[in-house]
Amino acid sequence: MTASDALRGLSRRDLLRLTGRHGLTSVLLGAATLTGAATLADVARAAETTRARRLSGPARHRLRLGASGFNAASLLIERAGTLTFIQDLESRTDGAIRVEFIGDNEVCSQETCVEKTQSGVIDMFTASTQNSARVAPYLNVLDYPYVFPGRASQYHFLYSPVSQAVLRDPLERRHGLKFLFSHCELRGLQMGASFADRPTVTRLEEVLGTRNRVTDTQLGRIAMQLLDLGPVPMRWDETQDALRKGQIDGAETWASAMAYSGMAPLVSQSVDLRFLCGTEHTAMLASRFDALDGELQDAVMESAYLAQVHVQAANEAALVKTVGYSDPPLPDTILAREGVRTAFLPPDQIRIAEEMCAPEFNPAPWMEWRARLDDWANGVDTYATIHRVAREVAADMKPENVPPRRWWKS
């Protein structure tokens, strides 16, 4: 039994008593330190120890982090690294920086975390870059279809100093957000009941003409139109109901998002199309970062680096051993328990999709957005630059083998 199991097993009264005494963040951080069997008493002791450590010195800065729909349990499925970041930052600064974790959509959702951060309601947030792109459209720069051959190339890009000029600096200039770290997956199609009785998908043509939920990324919608995947704009919290009622055939998202959100019981096949980034990032209000002294700014960056390294290893393990994203899913994983079939398309089918929609092969539909993003990046050819960096590692490189680098130190 994991710490998340212990938290789920608590009564509402016990949980309220614990959080009232120690604070939600201390309860979550304390529970995250537990291994093996965890009881209510174990969680209480861990929360008390964590709270005592967090309060051991005077706090110079109190920050609020909105984590959209995440909590301690879901962060063990999709390893977005948020709690690891908080725990390390508080420890690294001896409590000079304290972070209040606010998850479960309590303060912001996938679609509103950027707005709440820009307006100063919260100081940091965790949400997907694709959902965040509605309010911070420069985040579309990650969403050129098939610019990343695999998850290894995504991590390599985020570690690369080039990401500073192509992603982080323009985002900060235009939207006032400091991109700290991100989990990395690639979006596919999570097909619902209409594919339950069909053979496991092996060819791209078998999903063409379907209707699928699409996020707030403008580039993602163009890609789905070019792929004839019937993009239906829909909020994340509406998607499950639409799948349940058969209003859509599927949803474009990544495997661990489907698993942590409770969508798996509604999914019959998970089609590994890999056409678009799935990046659950954590970002900070740039003006709040700038208000820290140099030593604390360094601490934020080092904690972000540690969280990025943690995510790289932990999410790769969780994808296979917790989510079950393998062929076939391992026993006692989420996909195995829910009977979700994994459909890993062969390379020739991925190539067909790439030639249908990637700017390299079909440039005309992307000209307007490329010009806009390049202008926001001070004239950098964003697509060509990311495409080049993403291919500095082998396409078949294991993501966990990408060497970490401190991207802000060239």
MOFEN-V292744 format. One record per residue. N is the residue number from 1. RES is the residue in one small letter. D_FIRST is the distance of its C-alpha to the first C-alpha in Angstrom with 1 decimal. Layout:
n=N res=RES d_first=D_FIRST
n=N res=RES d_first=D_FIRST
//
This chain:
n=1 res=m d_first=0.0
n=2 res=t d_first=3.8
n=3 res=a d_first=6.9
n=4 res=s d_first=8.1
n=5 res=d d_first=5.9
n=6 res=a d_first=7.3
n=7 res=l d_first=10.6
n=8 res=r d_first=10.8
n=9 res=g d_first=10.5
n=10 res=l d_first=13.3
n=11 res=s d_first=16.8
n=12 res=r d_first=19.3
n=13 res=r d_first=21.2
n=14 res=d d_first=18.5
n=15 res=l d_first=17.8
n=16 res=l d_first=21.6
n=17 res=r d_first=22.1
n=18 res=l d_first=19.7
n=19 res=t d_first=21.2
n=20 res=g d_first=24.7
n=21 res=r d_first=24.4
n=22 res=h d_first=22.8
n=23 res=g d_first=23.3
n=24 res=l d_first=20.9
n=25 res=t d_first=21.1
n=26 res=s d_first=20.2
n=27 res=v d_first=17.1
n=28 res=l d_first=15.9
n=29 res=l d_first=17.0
n=30 res=g d_first=15.5
n=31 res=a d_first=12.0
n=32 res=a d_first=12.5
n=33 res=t d_first=13.2
n=34 res=l d_first=10.0
n=35 res=t d_first=8.1
n=36 res=g d_first=5.8
n=37 res=a d_first=4.9
n=38 res=a d_first=6.7
n=39 res=t d_first=9.4
n=40 res=l d_first=12.4
n=41 res=a d_first=14.4
n=42 res=d d_first=12.3
n=43 res=v d_first=12.6
n=44 res=a d_first=16.3
n=45 res=r d_first=17.1
n=46 res=a d_first=15.8
n=47 res=a d_first=17.8
n=48 res=e d_first=20.8
n=49 res=t d_first=20.9
n=50 res=t d_first=20.7
n=51 res=r d_first=23.3
n=52 res=a d_first=25.5
n=53 res=r d_first=25.5
n=54 res=r d_first=26.2
n=55 res=l d_first=29.1
n=56 res=s d_first=30.5
n=57 res=g d_first=33.4
n=58 res=p d_first=35.5
n=59 res=a d_first=34.3
n=60 res=r d_first=37.1
n=61 res=h d_first=35.4
n=62 res=r d_first=32.9
n=63 res=l d_first=31.6
n=64 res=r d_first=29.8
n=65 res=l d_first=27.6
n=66 res=g d_first=27.2
n=67 res=a d_first=24.3
n=68 res=s d_first=25.4
n=69 res=g d_first=22.5
n=70 res=f d_first=19.6
n=71 res=n d_first=16.9
n=72 res=a d_first=13.8
n=73 res=a d_first=11.8
n=74 res=s d_first=14.8
n=75 res=l d_first=15.4
n=76 res=l d_first=12.4
n=77 res=i d_first=14.2
n=78 res=e d_first=17.7
n=79 res=r d_first=17.9
n=80 res=a d_first=20.9
n=81 res=g d_first=20.7
n=82 res=t d_first=21.6
n=83 res=l d_first=19.4
n=84 res=t d_first=20.1
n=85 res=f d_first=23.7
n=86 res=i d_first=23.7
n=87 res=q d_first=22.1
n=88 res=d d_first=24.4
n=89 res=l d_first=27.5
n=90 res=e d_first=27.1
n=91 res=s d_first=26.7
n=92 res=r d_first=29.5
n=93 res=t d_first=31.9
n=94 res=d d_first=31.1
n=95 res=g d_first=30.4
n=96 res=a d_first=33.7
n=97 res=i d_first=31.8
n=98 res=r d_first=29.2
n=99 res=v d_first=27.4
n=100 res=e d_first=26.2
n=101 res=f d_first=23.5
n=102 res=i d_first=24.4
n=103 res=g d_first=22.3
n=104 res=d d_first=21.9
n=105 res=n d_first=25.6
n=106 res=e d_first=26.6
n=107 res=v d_first=29.3
n=108 res=c d_first=29.8
n=109 res=s d_first=29.0
n=110 res=q d_first=29.2
n=111 res=e d_first=32.9
n=112 res=t d_first=33.7
n=113 res=c d_first=31.9
n=114 res=v d_first=34.9
n=115 res=e d_first=37.4
n=116 res=k d_first=35.4
n=117 res=t d_first=35.4
n=118 res=q d_first=39.0
n=119 res=s d_first=40.1
n=120 res=g d_first=38.3
n=121 res=v d_first=36.0
n=122 res=i d_first=33.1
n=123 res=d d_first=33.5
n=124 res=m d_first=30.9
n=125 res=f d_first=28.9
n=126 res=t d_first=26.4
n=127 res=a d_first=27.5
n=128 res=s d_first=28.9
n=129 res=t d_first=32.3
n=130 res=q d_first=33.5
n=131 res=n d_first=32.9
n=132 res=s d_first=34.2
n=133 res=a d_first=37.4
n=134 res=r d_first=39.0
n=135 res=v d_first=39.6
n=136 res=a d_first=39.6
n=137 res=p d_first=41.4
n=138 res=y d_first=41.7
n=139 res=l d_first=38.1
n=140 res=n d_first=39.6
n=141 res=v d_first=40.6
n=142 res=l d_first=37.3
n=143 res=d d_first=37.8
n=144 res=y d_first=40.7
n=145 res=p d_first=39.7
n=146 res=y d_first=38.9
n=147 res=v d_first=39.7
n=148 res=f d_first=36.5
n=149 res=p d_first=36.3
n=150 res=g d_first=32.6
n=151 res=r d_first=29.6
n=152 res=a d_first=31.1
n=153 res=s d_first=34.2
n=154 res=q d_first=32.5
n=155 res=y d_first=30.8
n=156 res=h d_first=34.1
n=157 res=f d_first=36.0
n=158 res=l d_first=33.7
n=159 res=y d_first=34.2
n=160 res=s d_first=37.9
n=161 res=p d_first=40.5
n=162 res=v d_first=42.0
n=163 res=s d_first=39.2
n=164 res=q d_first=40.7
n=165 res=a d_first=44.0
n=166 res=v d_first=42.9
n=167 res=l d_first=39.8
n=168 res=r d_first=39.1
n=169 res=d d_first=42.6
n=170 res=p d_first=43.9
n=171 res=l d_first=40.9
n=172 res=e d_first=41.5
n=173 res=r d_first=45.2
n=174 res=r d_first=45.1
n=175 res=h d_first=42.1
n=176 res=g d_first=41.4
n=177 res=l d_first=37.9
n=178 res=k d_first=36.5
n=179 res=f d_first=34.1
n=180 res=l d_first=31.5
n=181 res=f d_first=28.9
n=182 res=s d_first=27.4
n=183 res=h d_first=24.9
n=184 res=c d_first=26.8
n=185 res=e d_first=26.8
n=186 res=l d_first=29.7
n=187 res=r d_first=30.2
n=188 res=g d_first=30.8
n=189 res=l d_first=31.2
n=190 res=q d_first=28.6
n=191 res=m d_first=30.7
n=192 res=g d_first=30.4
n=193 res=a d_first=31.8
n=194 res=s d_first=35.2
n=195 res=f d_first=33.8
n=196 res=a d_first=31.7
n=197 res=d d_first=34.6
n=198 res=r d_first=36.0
n=199 res=p d_first=35.5
n=200 res=t d_first=33.1
n=201 res=v d_first=34.9
n=202 res=t d_first=36.7
n=203 res=r d_first=39.6
n=204 res=l d_first=40.0
n=205 res=e d_first=42.7
n=206 res=e d_first=40.2
n=207 res=v d_first=38.6
n=208 res=l d_first=41.9
n=209 res=g d_first=43.3
n=210 res=t d_first=39.9
n=211 res=r d_first=39.0
n=212 res=n d_first=36.0
n=213 res=r d_first=34.5
n=214 res=v d_first=35.4
n=215 res=t d_first=34.3
n=216 res=d d_first=36.7
n=217 res=t d_first=37.7
n=218 res=q d_first=41.4
n=219 res=l d_first=41.4
n=220 res=g d_first=38.6
n=221 res=r d_first=40.7
n=222 res=i d_first=43.7
n=223 res=a d_first=41.8
n=224 res=m d_first=40.6
n=225 res=q d_first=44.1
n=226 res=l d_first=45.4
n=227 res=l d_first=42.9
n=228 res=d d_first=43.9
n=229 res=l d_first=40.3
n=230 res=g d_first=41.5
n=231 res=p d_first=39.8
n=232 res=v d_first=39.1
n=233 res=p d_first=38.3
n=234 res=m d_first=35.5
n=235 res=r d_first=33.1
n=236 res=w d_first=29.4
n=237 res=d d_first=28.7
n=238 res=e d_first=31.4
n=239 res=t d_first=30.3
n=240 res=q d_first=27.8
n=241 res=d d_first=30.5
n=242 res=a d_first=33.1
n=243 res=l d_first=31.1
n=244 res=r d_first=30.5
n=245 res=k d_first=34.2
n=246 res=g d_first=35.4
n=247 res=q d_first=37.3
n=248 res=i d_first=36.1
n=249 res=d d_first=35.3
n=250 res=g d_first=32.5
n=251 res=a d_first=31.2
n=252 res=e d_first=31.6
n=253 res=t d_first=28.4
n=254 res=w d_first=26.0
n=255 res=a d_first=23.0
n=256 res=s d_first=20.1
n=257 res=a d_first=22.0
n=258 res=m d_first=22.2
n=259 res=a d_first=18.5
n=260 res=y d_first=17.3
n=261 res=s d_first=20.1
n=262 res=g d_first=19.3
n=263 res=m d_first=22.5
n=264 res=a d_first=21.2
n=265 res=p d_first=22.0
n=266 res=l d_first=25.5
n=267 res=v d_first=26.0
n=268 res=s d_first=27.5
n=269 res=q d_first=28.3
n=270 res=s d_first=27.3
n=271 res=v d_first=30.5
n=272 res=d d_first=30.4
n=273 res=l d_first=33.7
n=274 res=r d_first=32.9
n=275 res=f d_first=35.8
n=276 res=l d_first=34.7
n=277 res=c d_first=32.4
n=278 res=g d_first=29.0
n=279 res=t d_first=28.6
n=280 res=e d_first=26.3
n=281 res=h d_first=28.1
n=282 res=t d_first=28.1
n=283 res=a d_first=31.7
n=284 res=m d_first=33.5
n=285 res=l d_first=36.8
n=286 res=a d_first=39.3
n=287 res=s d_first=41.5
n=288 res=r d_first=38.6
n=289 res=f d_first=38.0
n=290 res=d d_first=41.7
n=291 res=a d_first=41.9
n=292 res=l d_first=39.8
n=293 res=d d_first=41.7
n=294 res=g d_first=41.7
n=295 res=e d_first=39.3
n=296 res=l d_first=36.6
n=297 res=q d_first=37.3
n=298 res=d d_first=36.7
n=299 res=a d_first=33.3
n=300 res=v d_first=32.3
n=301 res=m d_first=33.3
n=302 res=e d_first=31.6
n=303 res=s d_first=28.3
n=304 res=a d_first=28.8
n=305 res=y d_first=29.4
n=306 res=l d_first=26.3
n=307 res=a d_first=24.3
n=308 res=q d_first=26.2
n=309 res=v d_first=25.5
n=310 res=h d_first=21.7
n=311 res=v d_first=21.7
n=312 res=q d_first=23.9
n=313 res=a d_first=21.5
n=314 res=a d_first=18.1
n=315 res=n d_first=19.2
n=316 res=e d_first=20.9
n=317 res=a d_first=17.8
n=318 res=a d_first=15.7
n=319 res=l d_first=18.7
n=320 res=v d_first=18.5
n=321 res=k d_first=14.9
n=322 res=t d_first=13.2
n=323 res=v d_first=16.4
n=324 res=g d_first=18.1
n=325 res=y d_first=21.4
n=326 res=s d_first=23.1
n=327 res=d d_first=25.7
n=328 res=p d_first=24.2
n=329 res=p d_first=20.7
n=330 res=l d_first=18.2
n=331 res=p d_first=16.4
n=332 res=d d_first=13.2
n=333 res=t d_first=14.1
n=334 res=i d_first=15.2
n=335 res=l d_first=18.9
n=336 res=a d_first=18.5
n=337 res=r d_first=16.8
n=338 res=e d_first=19.6
n=339 res=g d_first=22.3
n=340 res=v d_first=23.5
n=341 res=r d_first=26.0
n=342 res=t d_first=26.5
n=343 res=a d_first=30.1
n=344 res=f d_first=31.0
n=345 res=l d_first=34.7
n=346 res=p d_first=37.0
n=347 res=p d_first=38.9
n=348 res=d d_first=42.1
n=349 res=q d_first=40.6
n=350 res=i d_first=39.0
n=351 res=r d_first=42.5
n=352 res=i d_first=44.1
n=353 res=a d_first=41.9
n=354 res=e d_first=42.6
n=355 res=e d_first=46.3
n=356 res=m d_first=46.2
n=357 res=c d_first=44.7
n=358 res=a d_first=44.4
n=359 res=p d_first=47.0
n=360 res=e d_first=48.1
n=361 res=f d_first=49.4
n=362 res=n d_first=50.0
n=363 res=p d_first=51.0
n=364 res=a d_first=53.0
n=365 res=p d_first=50.2
n=366 res=w d_first=48.7
n=367 res=m d_first=51.9
n=368 res=e d_first=51.7
n=369 res=w d_first=48.1
n=370 res=r d_first=48.6
n=371 res=a d_first=51.7
n=372 res=r d_first=49.9
n=373 res=l d_first=46.9
n=374 res=d d_first=49.3
n=375 res=d d_first=51.4
n=376 res=w d_first=48.5
n=377 res=a d_first=47.6
n=378 res=n d_first=51.2
n=379 res=g d_first=52.5
n=380 res=v d_first=49.8
n=381 res=d d_first=49.4
n=382 res=t d_first=45.7
n=383 res=y d_first=45.1
n=384 res=a d_first=47.0
n=385 res=t d_first=45.4
n=386 res=i d_first=41.8
n=387 res=h d_first=42.7
n=388 res=r d_first=44.2
n=389 res=v d_first=41.3
n=390 res=a d_first=38.7
n=391 res=r d_first=40.7
n=392 res=e d_first=40.9
n=393 res=v d_first=37.9
n=394 res=a d_first=37.9
n=395 res=a d_first=36.7
n=396 res=d d_first=34.5
n=397 res=m d_first=33.0
n=398 res=k d_first=29.2
n=399 res=p d_first=28.0
n=400 res=e d_first=25.9
n=401 res=n d_first=29.3
n=402 res=v d_first=31.2
n=403 res=p d_first=32.5
n=404 res=p d_first=31.5
n=405 res=r d_first=34.5
n=406 res=r d_first=35.3
n=407 res=w d_first=37.0
n=408 res=w d_first=39.0
n=409 res=k d_first=40.7
n=410 res=s d_first=43.0
//
